[in-house]
Amino acid sequence: MGLSPQLDFWYPDATHDVAANMTVDFRVSEKDSQTIQSILEQHKMNYEILIHNLQEEIEKQFDVTDEVSGRHSYAKYNDWGKIVSWTEKIVEKYPEMVSRIKIGSTFEDNPLYVLKIGKKDGEAKAIFMDCGIHAREWVSPAFCQWFVYQATKSYGKNRIMTKLLDRMTFYVLPVFNVDGYIWSWTQDRMWRKNRSKNKNSTCIGTDLNRNFDVSWNSSSNTANPCLHVYRGPAAESEKETKAVTNFIRRHKNSIKAYITFHSYSQVLLFPYGYTSKLPPNYDDLLKVSRIATDVLSTRYETRYTYGPIASTMWAGKLEDSFPRAVKCLTANYLITMTLKPVLGGGISSPTEIAH
């Protein structure tokens, strides 16, 4: 329709991923809304307004008051300062099980912390989990915090979690895109990229998920620094992606699974996105995905779709949405999980963090 400069695409996250007969979600400013609706009607395109007042929904998310002022909460969203304090306290509370590793720093010199969780000494088999690579997807970092809480408090009480922590290590990166996350709290709730400066452009930031060294320059549609899907000036140009990639390279022999959490759409995805070819361990991935989605459905009545990216989402239109640090990884299980909601632009209520 030629509308992309006026629209903020939420699902899919870029106009070049839009296919014929596909349902899309996008944000439009109040001043442009009538014009956009008129164009849609002229083209006989059906549409539904999912959020009438985005600012009102955003203000609900900033309601992070608690019984004790300034306290971290697992039921509400936490700003970066509270998350840092939480990482310190969780290590103090479970010193035999949790340690904090600084794996690098961001463009604005904020620390990148990974929490190492597990009881086994040495280089045990490990799972790497990241949250918050896109700044505005607040439910993602909140989920990582909730997972750490559940894992630590369940040890010795829940048979499955106890067995996992006795035998394996979890590396959890609660906030991948720290600078962007801070910006989304203080300046622009819908900010997506990091906050690095771009040469010869006044536009700020790189989409960290597109900055890894796998098919980095495969699409000309991610070359514009003013787009929120900008891939950056070079593969691994960003301090955040370089820090994560270096960490994974150091532990590539022990990390057997990589799970990255996004929002929104309620899907569990595995390779591939750039081709319809199935991965060698397709049957195993399908089995794991089926079990995971069945558990979510039984416990929370939450329906997740699962499958290869190419056939589950916008077939043939999407690069693999895993952080491409997995290029150097020997992991058998590479999973992208996009959290709730199914529709509505990812403006998730904090009540959905654990679902």
Backbone hydrogen bonds, N-H to C=O, Kabsch-Sander energy under -0.5 kcal/mol:
donor,donor_aa,acceptor,acceptor_aa,energy
6,Q,3,L,-2.5
7,L,3,L,-0.7
7,L,4,S,-0.8
8,D,27,R,-2.2
9,F,7,L,-0.7
10,W,25,D,-2.4
11,Y,25,D,-1.8
17,D,14,A,-1.5
18,V,15,T,-1.6
22,M,19,A,-1.2
25,D,11,Y,-2.6
27,R,8,D,-2.5
32,D,29,S,-0.7
33,S,29,S,-1.0
33,S,30,E,-0.6
34,Q,30,E,-0.5
36,I,32,D,-2.5
37,Q,33,S,-2.5
38,S,34,Q,-2.2
39,I,35,T,-2.1
40,L,36,I,-2.5
41,E,37,Q,-2.3
42,Q,38,S,-2.4
43,H,39,I,-1.7
44,K,41,E,-1.5
45,M,40,L,-2.8
46,N,44,K,-0.5
50,L,48,E,-0.8
57,E,53,N,-1.5
58,I,54,L,-2.5
59,E,55,Q,-2.4
60,K,56,E,-1.2
61,Q,57,E,-1.1
61,Q,58,I,-0.6
62,F,58,I,-1.1
63,D,60,K,-1.1
64,V,62,F,-1.9
69,S,67,E,-0.6
71,R,68,V,-2.0
83,I,79,D,-1.9
84,V,80,W,-2.5
85,S,81,G,-2.0
86,W,82,K,-2.3
87,T,83,I,-2.2
88,E,84,V,-1.6
89,K,85,S,-2.1
90,I,86,W,-2.6
91,V,87,T,-1.4
92,E,88,E,-1.9
93,K,89,K,-2.2
94,Y,90,I,-1.7
97,M,94,Y,-1.6
98,V,94,Y,-3.0
99,S,116,K,-1.9
101,I,114,V,-3.1
103,I,101,I,-0.8
103,I,112,L,-2.4
104,G,112,L,-0.7
106,T,110,N,-2.4
109,D,106,T,-1.9
112,L,104,G,-2.5
113,Y,111,P,-0.6
114,V,101,I,-2.9
115,L,172,V,-3.0
116,K,99,S,-3.0
116,K,114,V,-0.6
117,I,115,L,-0.6
117,I,170,F,-2.9
118,G,97,M,-2.2
119,K,165,L,-3.1
120,K,165,L,-0.8
124,A,122,G,-1.5
125,K,167,R,-0.5
126,A,254,S,-3.0
127,I,169,T,-2.3
128,F,257,A,-2.7
129,M,171,Y,-3.1
130,D,259,I,-1.9
131,C,173,L,-1.9
132,G,261,F,-0.7
135,A,133,I,-0.5
135,A,192,R,-2.0
136,R,191,W,-0.6
137,E,134,H,-1.7
138,W,136,R,-1.9
140,S,137,E,-1.9
142,A,138,W,-1.8
143,F,139,V,-1.8
144,C,140,S,-1.9
145,Q,141,P,-2.1
146,W,142,A,-2.2
147,F,143,F,-2.8
148,V,144,C,-2.1
149,Y,145,Q,-2.1
150,Q,146,W,-2.6
151,A,147,F,-2.9
152,T,148,V,-2.4
153,K,149,Y,-2.3
154,S,150,Q,-1.6
155,Y,151,A,-0.7
155,Y,152,T,-0.5
157,K,154,S,-2.4
158,N,154,S,-3.0
159,R,157,K,-0.6
162,T,158,N,-2.5
163,K,159,R,-2.1
164,L,160,I,-2.3
165,L,161,M,-2.6
166,D,162,T,-1.7
167,R,163,K,-1.3
168,M,164,L,-2.8
169,T,125,K,-2.3
170,F,117,I,-2.9
171,Y,127,I,-3.0
171,Y,169,T,-0.5
172,V,115,L,-2.7
172,V,170,F,-0.6
173,L,129,M,-3.0
173,L,171,Y,-0.5
176,F,131,C,-2.3
177,N,132,G,-2.2
178,V,176,F,-1.1
181,Y,177,N,-2.3
182,I,178,V,-2.6
183,W,179,D,-2.2
184,S,180,G,-2.2
185,W,181,Y,-1.0
185,W,182,I,-0.7
186,T,182,I,-2.0
187,Q,183,W,-3.0
188,D,183,W,-2.1
191,W,188,D,-2.0
194,N,206,T,-2.0
198,N,203,C,-0.6
201,S,198,N,-1.5
205,G,196,S,-3.3
207,D,230,Y,-3.3
208,L,206,T,-1.0
210,R,207,D,-2.0
211,N,208,L,-1.5
214,V,212,F,-1.6
218,S,215,S,-1.5
222,T,219,S,-1.2
223,A,220,S,-1.3
227,L,224,N,-2.0
230,Y,227,L,-1.4
231,R,222,T,-2.7
236,E,211,N,-4.2
237,S,234,A,-1.6
242,K,238,E,-2.4
243,A,239,K,-2.1
244,V,240,E,-2.1
245,T,241,T,-2.6
246,N,242,K,-2.5
247,F,243,A,-2.0
248,I,244,V,-2.5
249,R,245,T,-2.5
250,R,246,N,-1.9
251,H,247,F,-1.2
252,K,249,R,-0.9
254,S,251,H,-1.2
255,I,251,H,-2.2
256,K,126,A,-3.0
256,K,254,S,-0.7
257,A,126,A,-1.0
258,Y,333,Y,-2.8
259,I,128,F,-2.8
260,T,335,I,-2.3
261,F,130,D,-2.3
262,H,337,M,-2.8
264,Y,339,L,-0.6
265,S,339,L,-1.3
265,S,341,P,-1.5
266,Q,339,L,-1.5
267,V,338,T,-1.2
268,L,305,T,-2.9
269,L,267,V,-0.5
269,L,336,T,-3.4
270,F,307,G,-1.4
282,Y,279,P,-1.6
285,L,281,N,-2.5
286,L,282,Y,-2.7
287,K,283,D,-2.1
288,V,284,D,-2.7
289,S,285,L,-2.4
290,R,286,L,-2.3
291,I,287,K,-2.3
292,A,288,V,-2.5
293,T,289,S,-2.5
294,D,290,R,-2.1
295,V,291,I,-2.2
296,L,292,A,-2.1
297,S,293,T,-2.2
298,T,294,D,-2.5
299,R,295,V,-2.7
300,Y,296,L,-2.4
301,E,297,S,-1.3
302,T,296,L,-1.2
303,R,301,E,-0.5
304,Y,302,T,-0.6
305,T,266,Q,-2.0
307,G,268,L,-1.7
309,I,270,F,-2.0
310,A,272,Y,-2.8
312,T,308,P,-1.8
313,M,309,I,-2.3
315,A,313,M,-1.4
317,K,314,W,-2.2
318,L,273,G,-0.7
326,V,323,P,-1.6
327,K,324,R,-1.5
328,C,325,A,-1.6
329,L,326,V,-1.7
330,T,252,K,-0.9
332,N,256,K,-1.6
333,Y,256,K,-1.7
334,L,332,N,-0.6
335,I,258,Y,-2.9
335,I,333,Y,-0.6
336,T,269,L,-2.4
337,M,260,T,-2.7
337,M,335,I,-0.5
338,T,267,V,-2.7
338,T,336,T,-0.6
339,L,262,H,-3.5
339,L,337,M,-0.6
347,I,344,G,-0.8
348,S,346,G,-2.2
352,E,349,S,-2.4
353,I,350,P,-1.5
355,H,352,E,-1.6
